[in-house]
Amino acid sequence: MIRSALLKRWGPWILMAATIGLLVCFLDLHATLDAVDDVEPVAIALTAVLYMLDRFSMAYKWNVLLRARNCGLSAWAAFRIYLASGFVGYVIPASVGSDTFRAARLSLFGWSVSKVSATIVLERVLGLLAILSLSSVGLLLVVAGGRSDLLPVLGAVLAALFVGTVLTGMSVSERLYGVFRRATDRFASHRIANRIVQMLHALHDEYVALSKGRRPVVLFFFLSVLNQLIQALMVVPVLLSLDADVDLLAVFALMPLTKAFIQLMPAPAGIGVAEGAVVVALSLAHVPPPQALAVALVLRAVDLCMLLPAGVAYAADAWKLRRTA
C-alpha cells in the first residue's frame, strides 16, 4: 500500500523526467535551439491568437452541453471559467484539476454537481471520439496518397475508434448499468459508501439524459472536430516560419492524437510528455526532429505565457464570487 502511494505521488514526476531525458539524449539540442532562434515573432503571435481561439471554442462547445441541461452560461462567463480552470489545472496532472474546478465552480451557482459533472464527462468522451474520427479520416487520405508507412497508425486509430464507440454505447445502456446497480445495493447500509454510490447513480442518470439529446450532442461533436482543427493549426505558423517541408494533411491527421495521448498521461501539465508527443507526430509528418522539438518548445512557451490571462481570469472569477457572496 505504501509502495502504491509512493508511485501515485512520484510516478507523474518520474514520467516527466524520463520523457525529458529521452528528448535530451536522442535529439540534437543545438539544432533545436538554432531552429527556435529562426522562429519569427509574427509566427509566435499568430500561435498565441490561435491558442485563445482554441480556449474560446472549447468554452463555447462546453456551454452547448450546459444549456442542454438548463445550466447555460453567458459566452463571457463560460470563457472566463474555462480559462481560469486552465490556470488551476496547470499544477495538477492531466486535466483532473481543471475539470474539478469547473464542476465545483458551477456548483456555487446552486446547480447540481451531477448535472455539471455529466457535461464534463460527455465532453471528454465525445472529444476523444472527435479526435479519433478526425485522425481516421485524415490518415485514410494520407495512406491513400501513398504513405503506406502510416498503415499501422491508421489501423490502431480505427481500432481505438471502434472500441471507443462500443464503450460509449455501453455506457448509456440501462441493462448493463443495472448490473452495477445490483452489485452496489449491498452498500445501502454504509453511510459514506452509500452516499458515493448515490452520487455515481445521479451522475450516470444525468449523463444518459444528456447523451439522448440528439441535437446538442451532434452540434458538440462537430464543434469538437472544429476545435481539433484549430489546435492542429497552431503548429502551422511556426512550421512556415521555419521553412519546413511538411505534409500538412499528415499534420492535421496526427496532431489531434497528441491531445488524446496527453490526457491519458499523468505528467504535471503534460510537461515532457506533450513535447515528446508533438515530436513523434511531426516526425511522422516528415518534419525533422530538431524542428519538431522547436515547434513543441514554442507551443510550451505560448502555453506558459497564456498563464497570465488565465490567472487574470481566475482572479476576476474569484472577485465576482466575492461580490455575489
NORLIN-V318136 format. One record per helix or strand of 2 or more residues. SS is the DSSP state (@ for helix, = for strand). FROM is the first residue (numbers start at 1). LEN is the number of residues. If there is no record, write none. Layout:
SS;FROM;LEN  SS;FROM;LEN
//
This chain:
@;2;25  @;29;10  @;41;28  @;75;15  @;96;12  @;113;32  @;148;24  @;174;10  @;185;5  @;191;21  @;214;20  @;236;6  @;248;17  @;273;12  @;289;17  @;307;18
//
